Amino acid sequence: MRRRATAALTATMLVTAAMLVTLTGTAALARATEPAPPLTASGSAPGHGGPAGGHPLLGGYRPEPWRTWVQPEWSAPAGRYCSFPLQVRVVTQDVRVRVVARHPDGTVRREEFTGPLVVDFVNGDTAATARRDAGGSGAADYRPDGTWSRYTIVGPAGFGFRPGDHHPRGYYLLDGLHVVTIDADGTRRLAVGVGEQENVCLALGD
């Protein structure tokens, strides 16, 4: 019962964040390899179940069943996020994902992620390690071609910004409510930031 209530509250916060970004015009409208937060472009068949609210700003919100999602370990070369190679090692996880909206052609429009996740961030040069709770919740929005358009976080959860993005370079643990928009060319920007932002690169020696 408590898990269901928490999921409902998180979903409400994710919907509110999406509405905020849409109304303020800060969105781009149009948790391995290096993923930022837990993200996966699902190609499964169109879901079952009826609309849940059907808010016009979200369009066709139809949650499908939760399924297990495995956070892969990954690494990023020096210069992408930190001045040193960054490695992420999973300590514990119980992450779930569900499709909640699809484009008219059946491709995934939005997925939600939630569940416990603890990771070690590692400086690949010195082996310095910082263990963090990254088990927040997130909603990933996709364009019809499968590229990201937005990621909404109710933290804690991780997200990286690279040289050329519209935010200082680093890999951040974002706690609170944060919305990252991704332009068609891949440029990332922090559209909404309410809460704490820890750049783990600094904790590891940057």
NORBELNOR-V125380 format. One record per residue. N is the residue number from 1. RES is the residue in three letters. SS is DSSP state (H for helix, E for strand, - for the rest). NEAR is the number of other ideal C-beta (glycine too) atoms within 8 Angstrom. Layout:
# NORBELNOR-V125380
N_RES_SS_NEAR ; N_RES_SS_NEAR
This chain:
# NORBELNOR-V125380
1_MET_-_4 ; 2_ARG_H_5 ; 3_ARG_H_6 ; 4_ARG_H_7 ; 5_ALA_H_8 ; 6_THR_H_8 ; 7_ALA_H_9 ; 8_ALA_H_8 ; 9_LEU_H_8 ; 10_THR_H_11 ; 11_ALA_H_9 ; 12_THR_H_8 ; 13_MET_H_11 ; 14_LEU_H_14 ; 15_VAL_H_12 ; 16_THR_H_8 ; 17_ALA_H_14 ; 18_ALA_H_15 ; 19_MET_H_10 ; 20_LEU_H_10 ; 21_VAL_H_15 ; 22_THR_H_9 ; 23_LEU_H_7 ; 24_THR_H_7 ; 25_GLY_-_5 ; 26_THR_-_8 ; 27_ALA_-_11 ; 28_ALA_-_9 ; 29_LEU_-_3 ; 30_ALA_-_5 ; 31_ARG_-_14 ; 32_ALA_-_6 ; 33_THR_-_5 ; 34_GLU_-_9 ; 35_PRO_-_9 ; 36_ALA_-_9 ; 37_PRO_-_13 ; 38_PRO_-_13 ; 39_LEU_-_11 ; 40_THR_-_7 ; 41_ALA_-_7 ; 42_SER_-_8 ; 43_GLY_-_5 ; 44_SER_-_5 ; 45_ALA_-_4 ; 46_PRO_-_4 ; 47_GLY_-_11 ; 48_HIS_-_4 ; 49_GLY_-_8 ; 50_GLY_-_4 ; 51_PRO_-_7 ; 52_ALA_-_9 ; 53_GLY_-_7 ; 54_GLY_-_8 ; 55_HIS_-_9 ; 56_PRO_-_5 ; 57_LEU_-_8 ; 58_LEU_-_12 ; 59_GLY_-_8 ; 60_GLY_-_9 ; 61_TYR_-_14 ; 62_ARG_-_12 ; 63_PRO_-_10 ; 64_GLU_-_9 ; 65_PRO_-_7 ; 66_TRP_-_5 ; 67_ARG_E_7 ; 68_THR_E_6 ; 69_TRP_E_12 ; 70_VAL_-_6 ; 71_GLN_-_11 ; 72_PRO_-_8 ; 73_GLU_-_9 ; 74_TRP_E_10 ; 75_SER_E_10 ; 76_ALA_E_11 ; 77_PRO_-_6 ; 78_ALA_-_9 ; 79_GLY_-_5 ; 80_ARG_-_11 ; 81_TYR_-_11 ; 82_CYS_-_14 ; 83_SER_-_6 ; 84_PHE_-_13 ; 85_PRO_-_11 ; 86_LEU_E_17 ; 87_GLN_E_11 ; 88_VAL_E_12 ; 89_ARG_E_8 ; 90_VAL_E_11 ; 91_VAL_E_8 ; 92_THR_E_7 ; 93_GLN_E_13 ; 94_ASP_-_7 ; 95_VAL_E_16 ; 96_ARG_E_11 ; 97_VAL_E_14 ; 98_ARG_E_11 ; 99_VAL_E_13 ; 100_VAL_E_12 ; 101_ALA_E_11 ; 102_ARG_E_12 ; 103_HIS_-_8 ; 104_PRO_-_4 ; 105_ASP_-_5 ; 106_GLY_-_7 ; 107_THR_-_10 ; 108_VAL_E_13 ; 109_ARG_E_10 ; 110_ARG_E_13 ; 111_GLU_E_14 ; 112_GLU_E_14 ; 113_PHE_E_16 ; 114_THR_E_10 ; 115_GLY_-_11 ; 116_PRO_-_8 ; 117_LEU_E_15 ; 118_VAL_E_12 ; 119_VAL_E_13 ; 120_ASP_E_10 ; 121_PHE_E_14 ; 122_VAL_E_12 ; 123_ASN_E_14 ; 124_GLY_-_10 ; 125_ASP_-_8 ; 126_THR_-_7 ; 127_ALA_-_7 ; 128_ALA_-_8 ; 129_THR_E_9 ; 130_ALA_E_9 ; 131_ARG_E_8 ; 132_ARG_E_13 ; 133_ASP_E_6 ; 134_ALA_-_12 ; 135_GLY_-_12 ; 136_GLY_-_12 ; 137_SER_E_12 ; 138_GLY_E_16 ; 139_ALA_E_14 ; 140_ALA_E_13 ; 141_ASP_E_11 ; 142_TYR_E_14 ; 143_ARG_-_9 ; 144_PRO_-_7 ; 145_ASP_-_4 ; 146_GLY_-_8 ; 147_THR_-_9 ; 148_TRP_E_10 ; 149_SER_E_11 ; 150_ARG_E_15 ; 151_TYR_E_15 ; 152_THR_E_15 ; 153_ILE_E_15 ; 154_VAL_E_13 ; 155_GLY_-_13 ; 156_PRO_-_11 ; 157_ALA_E_16 ; 158_GLY_E_16 ; 159_PHE_E_14 ; 160_GLY_E_12 ; 161_PHE_E_13 ; 162_ARG_-_9 ; 163_PRO_-_6 ; 164_GLY_-_4 ; 165_ASP_-_10 ; 166_HIS_E_6 ; 167_HIS_-_8 ; 168_PRO_-_5 ; 169_ARG_-_8 ; 170_GLY_E_13 ; 171_TYR_E_14 ; 172_TYR_E_12 ; 173_LEU_E_13 ; 174_LEU_E_16 ; 175_ASP_E_10 ; 176_GLY_E_10 ; 177_LEU_E_12 ; 178_HIS_E_15 ; 179_VAL_E_18 ; 180_VAL_E_14 ; 181_THR_E_13 ; 182_ILE_E_12 ; 183_ASP_-_9 ; 184_ALA_-_7 ; 185_ASP_-_4 ; 186_GLY_-_7 ; 187_THR_-_9 ; 188_ARG_E_14 ; 189_ARG_E_10 ; 190_LEU_E_11 ; 191_ALA_E_11 ; 192_VAL_E_11 ; 193_GLY_E_9 ; 194_VAL_E_6 ; 195_GLY_E_10 ; 196_GLU_E_8 ; 197_GLN_E_10 ; 198_GLU_E_10 ; 199_ASN_E_11 ; 200_VAL_H_15 ; 201_CYS_H_14 ; 202_LEU_H_8 ; 203_ALA_H_8 ; 204_LEU_-_16 ; 205_GLY_-_8 ; 206_ASP_-_9
